[in-house]
């Protein structure tokens, strides 16, 4: 181990090789990104369950949502909420898969817990958003 220079601990003087991946990005940055993505997905699922559309406009949190496709002559306009069920199902499936890393029950037995964890994360994300400066 290196001797500290000028009173600085060794972890401040050298780059820790176990904290980087093959691209040189710190693992903590990836964990932060994964957490932010998870919170966004939880907020989206909660918005769908609250009756907001995942298709267009803005959500209650101010997030810009995907636009509805343009309708041409002779076409029927798609119901803006028609994809909400698929979006919610994909989010719940991903949450259930993530929970599977910590819970060895079959997916069919843990989906309710996955939903509860997802809603808990959505509430946590809402609390973070309301505590943010300028919110």
FILUM-347776 format. One record per residue: residue number from 1; chain; x, y, z of N, C-alpha, C in turn. Coordinates in steps of 0.1 Angstrom, whole numbers. Layout:
N
+-----+-------+-------+-------+-------+-------+-------+-------+-------+-------+-------+
:  nr : kette :   n_u :   n_v :   n_w :  ca_u :  ca_v :  ca_w :   c_u :   c_v :   c_w :
+-----+-------+-------+-------+-------+-------+-------+-------+-------+-------+-------+
: NUM :     A :     X :     Y :     Z :     X :     Y :     Z :     X :     Y :     Z :
...
+-----+-------+-------+-------+-------+-------+-------+-------+-------+-------+-------+
//
This chain:
135
+-----+-------+-------+-------+-------+-------+-------+-------+-------+-------+-------+
:  nr : kette :   n_u :   n_v :   n_w :  ca_u :  ca_v :  ca_w :   c_u :   c_v :   c_w :
+-----+-------+-------+-------+-------+-------+-------+-------+-------+-------+-------+
:   1 :     A :     8 :   -12 :     0 :     0 :     0 :     0 :     9 :    12 :     0 :
:   2 :     A :     4 :    23 :    -7 :    12 :    35 :    -7 :    11 :    43 :     6 :
:   3 :     A :    21 :    50 :     9 :    21 :    59 :    20 :    13 :    72 :    17 :
:   4 :     A :     5 :    76 :    25 :    -3 :    88 :    22 :     6 :   100 :    21 :
:   5 :     A :     3 :   109 :    11 :    11 :   121 :     8 :     3 :   133 :    13 :
:   6 :     A :    10 :   141 :    20 :     4 :   153 :    25 :    -9 :   151 :    33 :
:   7 :     A :   -10 :   140 :    40 :   -21 :   137 :    48 :   -34 :   132 :    40 :
:   8 :     A :   -32 :   129 :    28 :   -43 :   124 :    20 :   -44 :   109 :    20 :
:   9 :     A :   -55 :   103 :    22 :   -56 :    88 :    22 :   -53 :    82 :     8 :
:  10 :     A :   -48 :    70 :     7 :   -45 :    64 :    -6 :   -56 :    64 :   -16 :
:  11 :     A :   -69 :    62 :   -11 :   -80 :    61 :   -21 :   -82 :    74 :   -29 :
:  12 :     A :   -76 :    85 :   -23 :   -78 :    98 :   -30 :   -66 :   100 :   -40 :
:  13 :     A :   -55 :    93 :   -38 :   -43 :    95 :   -47 :   -43 :    87 :   -59 :
:  14 :     A :   -49 :    75 :   -59 :   -48 :    66 :   -70 :   -62 :    62 :   -75 :
:  15 :     A :   -64 :    60 :   -87 :   -77 :    55 :   -93 :   -79 :    41 :   -89 :
:  16 :     A :   -90 :    37 :   -84 :   -93 :    24 :   -81 :   -97 :    16 :   -93 :
:  17 :     A :   -90 :     6 :   -97 :   -92 :    -2 :  -109 :  -105 :   -10 :  -108 :
:  18 :     A :  -109 :   -14 :   -96 :  -122 :   -21 :   -95 :  -134 :   -13 :   -96 :
:  19 :     A :  -133 :     0 :   -97 :  -145 :     9 :   -98 :  -148 :    13 :  -112 :
:  20 :     A :  -140 :     8 :  -122 :  -143 :    12 :  -136 :  -147 :     0 :  -144 :
:  21 :     A :  -154 :     2 :  -155 :  -157 :    -9 :  -164 :  -148 :    -7 :  -176 :
:  22 :     A :  -151 :   -15 :  -186 :  -142 :   -15 :  -198 :  -142 :    -2 :  -206 :
:  23 :     A :  -152 :     7 :  -204 :  -152 :    20 :  -211 :  -146 :    31 :  -202 :
:  24 :     A :  -142 :    28 :  -190 :  -137 :    38 :  -181 :  -147 :    46 :  -174 :
:  25 :     A :  -159 :    42 :  -175 :  -170 :    49 :  -168 :  -171 :    43 :  -154 :
:  26 :     A :  -172 :    52 :  -144 :  -173 :    47 :  -130 :  -186 :    39 :  -128 :
:  27 :     A :  -185 :    28 :  -121 :  -196 :    20 :  -118 :  -207 :    28 :  -111 :
:  28 :     A :  -203 :    37 :  -102 :  -213 :    45 :   -95 :  -222 :    53 :  -104 :
:  29 :     A :  -216 :    58 :  -115 :  -224 :    65 :  -125 :  -234 :    56 :  -132 :
:  30 :     A :  -230 :    44 :  -134 :  -240 :    34 :  -140 :  -250 :    31 :  -130 :
:  31 :     A :  -247 :    29 :  -118 :  -257 :    26 :  -108 :  -267 :    38 :  -106 :
:  32 :     A :  -261 :    50 :  -107 :  -270 :    62 :  -106 :  -279 :    62 :  -118 :
:  33 :     A :  -274 :    59 :  -130 :  -283 :    59 :  -142 :  -293 :    48 :  -141 :
:  34 :     A :  -290 :    37 :  -136 :  -299 :    26 :  -134 :  -310 :    29 :  -124 :
:  35 :     A :  -306 :    36 :  -113 :  -316 :    40 :  -103 :  -325 :    51 :  -109 :
:  36 :     A :  -320 :    60 :  -116 :  -328 :    71 :  -122 :  -338 :    65 :  -132 :
:  37 :     A :  -333 :    55 :  -140 :  -342 :    48 :  -150 :  -353 :    41 :  -142 :
:  38 :     A :  -350 :    34 :  -132 :  -360 :    27 :  -124 :  -370 :    36 :  -118 :
:  39 :     A :  -366 :    47 :  -113 :  -375 :    57 :  -107 :  -384 :    63 :  -118 :
:  40 :     A :  -379 :    65 :  -130 :  -387 :    70 :  -141 :  -397 :    60 :  -145 :
:  41 :     A :  -393 :    48 :  -146 :  -403 :    37 :  -149 :  -414 :    35 :  -139 :
:  42 :     A :  -410 :    37 :  -126 :  -420 :    36 :  -115 :  -430 :    47 :  -116 :
:  43 :     A :  -425 :    59 :  -119 :  -434 :    71 :  -120 :  -443 :    69 :  -132 :
:  44 :     A :  -438 :    63 :  -143 :  -446 :    61 :  -155 :  -457 :    51 :  -152 :
:  45 :     A :  -454 :    40 :  -145 :  -464 :    30 :  -141 :  -474 :    36 :  -132 :
:  46 :     A :  -470 :    44 :  -122 :  -480 :    50 :  -113 :  -489 :    59 :  -121 :
:  47 :     A :  -484 :    67 :  -131 :  -492 :    76 :  -138 :  -502 :    68 :  -147 :
:  48 :     A :  -498 :    57 :  -152 :  -508 :    49 :  -160 :  -519 :    44 :  -151 :
:  49 :     A :  -515 :    39 :  -139 :  -525 :    34 :  -130 :  -534 :    45 :  -125 :
:  50 :     A :  -529 :    58 :  -124 :  -537 :    69 :  -120 :  -546 :    74 :  -132 :
:  51 :     A :  -545 :    68 :  -143 :  -554 :    72 :  -154 :  -547 :    82 :  -164 :
:  52 :     A :  -535 :    85 :  -163 :  -528 :    94 :  -173 :  -524 :    85 :  -185 :
:  53 :     A :  -523 :    91 :  -196 :  -519 :    84 :  -208 :  -504 :    84 :  -209 :
:  54 :     A :  -499 :    73 :  -214 :  -484 :    72 :  -216 :  -481 :    76 :  -230 :
:  55 :     A :  -491 :    81 :  -238 :  -489 :    83 :  -252 :  -486 :    97 :  -256 :
:  56 :     A :  -491 :   107 :  -250 :  -489 :   121 :  -255 :  -490 :   131 :  -244 :
:  57 :     A :  -486 :   143 :  -247 :  -487 :   154 :  -238 :  -476 :   154 :  -227 :
:  58 :     A :  -480 :   158 :  -215 :  -471 :   158 :  -204 :  -477 :   151 :  -192 :
:  59 :     A :  -469 :   145 :  -185 :  -474 :   138 :  -173 :  -475 :   148 :  -162 :
:  60 :     A :  -481 :   144 :  -150 :  -482 :   153 :  -139 :  -469 :   158 :  -134 :
:  61 :     A :  -458 :   150 :  -136 :  -445 :   154 :  -131 :  -438 :   164 :  -141 :
:  62 :     A :  -444 :   166 :  -153 :  -438 :   175 :  -162 :  -430 :   168 :  -173 :
:  63 :     A :  -429 :   155 :  -172 :  -421 :   148 :  -182 :  -429 :   149 :  -196 :
:  64 :     A :  -421 :   151 :  -206 :  -427 :   151 :  -220 :  -428 :   137 :  -224 :
:  65 :     A :  -440 :   134 :  -229 :  -443 :   120 :  -233 :  -443 :   119 :  -248 :
:  66 :     A :  -442 :   107 :  -253 :  -441 :   104 :  -268 :  -454 :   109 :  -275 :
:  67 :     A :  -452 :   115 :  -287 :  -464 :   120 :  -294 :  -472 :   108 :  -300 :
:  68 :     A :  -485 :   111 :  -303 :  -494 :   102 :  -309 :  -491 :   103 :  -324 :
:  69 :     A :  -491 :    91 :  -331 :  -488 :    91 :  -346 :  -498 :    99 :  -354 :
:  70 :     A :  -494 :   105 :  -365 :  -503 :   113 :  -373 :  -513 :   104 :  -380 :
:  71 :     A :  -525 :   108 :  -382 :  -536 :   101 :  -388 :  -538 :   107 :  -402 :
:  72 :     A :  -538 :    98 :  -413 :  -540 :   102 :  -426 :  -555 :    99 :  -430 :
:  73 :     A :  -559 :   105 :  -442 :  -573 :   102 :  -447 :  -575 :    87 :  -448 :
:  74 :     A :  -587 :    83 :  -444 :  -591 :    70 :  -445 :  -586 :    61 :  -433 :
:  75 :     A :  -579 :    67 :  -424 :  -574 :    59 :  -413 :  -582 :    63 :  -400 :
:  76 :     A :  -583 :    53 :  -392 :  -589 :    56 :  -379 :  -578 :    60 :  -369 :
:  77 :     A :  -581 :    70 :  -361 :  -572 :    75 :  -351 :  -570 :    65 :  -340 :
:  78 :     A :  -558 :    61 :  -337 :  -556 :    51 :  -326 :  -560 :    58 :  -312 :
:  79 :     A :  -565 :    49 :  -304 :  -568 :    54 :  -291 :  -555 :    57 :  -283 :
:  80 :     A :  -554 :    69 :  -278 :  -541 :    73 :  -272 :  -538 :    64 :  -260 :
:  81 :     A :  -548 :    57 :  -254 :  -545 :    49 :  -243 :  -543 :    34 :  -246 :
:  82 :     A :  -543 :    31 :  -259 :  -543 :    17 :  -263 :  -530 :    11 :  -260 :
:  83 :     A :  -519 :    18 :  -260 :  -506 :    12 :  -257 :  -503 :    13 :  -242 :
:  84 :     A :  -511 :    19 :  -234 :  -508 :    20 :  -219 :  -507 :     7 :  -213 :
:  85 :     A :  -516 :    -3 :  -216 :  -515 :   -16 :  -210 :  -503 :   -23 :  -213 :
:  86 :     A :  -498 :   -22 :  -226 :  -485 :   -28 :  -230 :  -473 :   -22 :  -222 :
:  87 :     A :  -474 :    -9 :  -221 :  -463 :    -2 :  -214 :  -463 :    -6 :  -199 :
:  88 :     A :  -474 :    -6 :  -193 :  -475 :   -10 :  -179 :  -471 :   -25 :  -177 :
:  89 :     A :  -475 :   -33 :  -186 :  -471 :   -48 :  -185 :  -456 :   -49 :  -187 :
:  90 :     A :  -450 :   -41 :  -196 :  -435 :   -42 :  -198 :  -428 :   -37 :  -185 :
:  91 :     A :  -433 :   -27 :  -179 :  -427 :   -21 :  -167 :  -428 :   -31 :  -155 :
:  92 :     A :  -440 :   -37 :  -154 :  -442 :   -47 :  -143 :  -434 :   -60 :  -145 :
:  93 :     A :  -433 :   -64 :  -158 :  -424 :   -76 :  -161 :  -409 :   -73 :  -157 :
:  94 :     A :  -405 :   -61 :  -160 :  -391 :   -57 :  -157 :  -389 :   -56 :  -142 :
:  95 :     A :  -399 :   -51 :  -135 :  -398 :   -50 :  -120 :  -398 :   -64 :  -114 :
:  96 :     A :  -406 :   -73 :  -120 :  -407 :   -86 :  -115 :  -394 :   -94 :  -117 :
:  97 :     A :  -388 :   -91 :  -129 :  -375 :   -97 :  -131 :  -364 :   -92 :  -122 :
:  98 :     A :  -364 :   -79 :  -119 :  -354 :   -73 :  -110 :  -356 :   -79 :   -96 :
:  99 :     A :  -369 :   -81 :   -92 :  -372 :   -86 :   -79 :  -367 :  -101 :   -78 :
: 100 :     A :  -367 :  -108 :   -89 :  -362 :  -121 :   -90 :  -348 :  -123 :   -86 :
: 101 :     A :  -340 :  -113 :   -86 :  -326 :  -113 :   -82 :  -325 :  -114 :   -66 :
: 102 :     A :  -336 :  -111 :   -59 :  -336 :  -111 :   -45 :  -346 :  -120 :   -39 :
: 103 :     A :  -355 :  -125 :   -47 :  -366 :  -134 :   -42 :  -366 :  -146 :   -51 :
: 104 :     A :  -365 :  -158 :   -45 :  -364 :  -170 :   -53 :  -377 :  -176 :   -57 :
: 105 :     A :  -388 :  -170 :   -53 :  -401 :  -175 :   -57 :  -403 :  -174 :   -72 :
: 106 :     A :  -412 :  -183 :   -78 :  -415 :  -182 :   -92 :  -421 :  -168 :   -95 :
: 107 :     A :  -419 :  -163 :  -108 :  -424 :  -150 :  -112 :  -439 :  -148 :  -109 :
: 108 :     A :  -447 :  -159 :  -111 :  -461 :  -158 :  -109 :  -465 :  -156 :   -95 :
: 109 :     A :  -457 :  -159 :   -85 :  -459 :  -157 :   -71 :  -454 :  -144 :   -65 :
: 110 :     A :  -446 :  -137 :   -73 :  -440 :  -125 :   -67 :  -445 :  -112 :   -75 :
: 111 :     A :  -454 :  -113 :   -84 :  -458 :  -102 :   -92 :  -465 :   -91 :   -84 :
: 112 :     A :  -472 :   -95 :   -74 :  -479 :   -86 :   -65 :  -469 :   -78 :   -57 :
: 113 :     A :  -459 :   -85 :   -52 :  -448 :   -78 :   -45 :  -440 :   -68 :   -54 :
: 114 :     A :  -439 :   -72 :   -67 :  -432 :   -64 :   -76 :  -440 :   -51 :   -78 :
: 115 :     A :  -453 :   -52 :   -79 :  -462 :   -41 :   -81 :  -461 :   -31 :   -69 :
: 116 :     A :  -461 :   -37 :   -57 :  -460 :   -29 :   -45 :  -447 :   -22 :   -44 :
: 117 :     A :  -436 :   -29 :   -47 :  -423 :   -22 :   -48 :  -422 :   -11 :   -58 :
: 118 :     A :  -428 :   -13 :   -69 :  -429 :    -3 :   -80 :  -436 :     9 :   -75 :
: 119 :     A :  -448 :     7 :   -69 :  -456 :    19 :   -64 :  -448 :    26 :   -53 :
: 120 :     A :  -441 :    18 :   -44 :  -433 :    24 :   -34 :  -422 :    33 :   -40 :
: 121 :     A :  -415 :    28 :   -51 :  -405 :    36 :   -58 :  -411 :    48 :   -64 :
: 122 :     A :  -424 :    47 :   -69 :  -430 :    59 :   -75 :  -433 :    70 :   -65 :
: 123 :     A :  -437 :    65 :   -53 :  -439 :    75 :   -42 :  -426 :    81 :   -38 :
: 124 :     A :  -415 :    73 :   -37 :  -402 :    78 :   -34 :  -397 :    89 :   -45 :
: 125 :     A :  -400 :    86 :   -57 :  -396 :    95 :   -68 :  -404 :   108 :   -67 :
: 126 :     A :  -416 :   107 :   -64 :  -425 :   119 :   -62 :  -419 :   127 :   -51 :
: 127 :     A :  -416 :   121 :   -40 :  -410 :   128 :   -28 :  -397 :   135 :   -32 :
: 128 :     A :  -389 :   128 :   -40 :  -376 :   134 :   -45 :  -379 :   146 :   -53 :
: 129 :     A :  -389 :   145 :   -62 :  -392 :   156 :   -71 :  -397 :   168 :   -64 :
: 130 :     A :  -405 :   166 :   -53 :  -410 :   177 :   -46 :  -400 :   183 :   -37 :
: 131 :     A :  -390 :   176 :   -33 :  -379 :   181 :   -25 :  -368 :   188 :   -33 :
: 132 :     A :  -368 :   187 :   -46 :  -358 :   192 :   -55 :  -359 :   208 :   -54 :
: 133 :     A :  -347 :   214 :   -55 :  -348 :   229 :   -55 :  -355 :   234 :   -68 :
: 134 :     A :  -364 :   244 :   -66 :  -371 :   249 :   -77 :  -383 :   241 :   -81 :
: 135 :     A :  -386 :   231 :   -74 :  -398 :   223 :   -78 :  -410 :   228 :   -71 :
+-----+-------+-------+-------+-------+-------+-------+-------+-------+-------+-------+
//
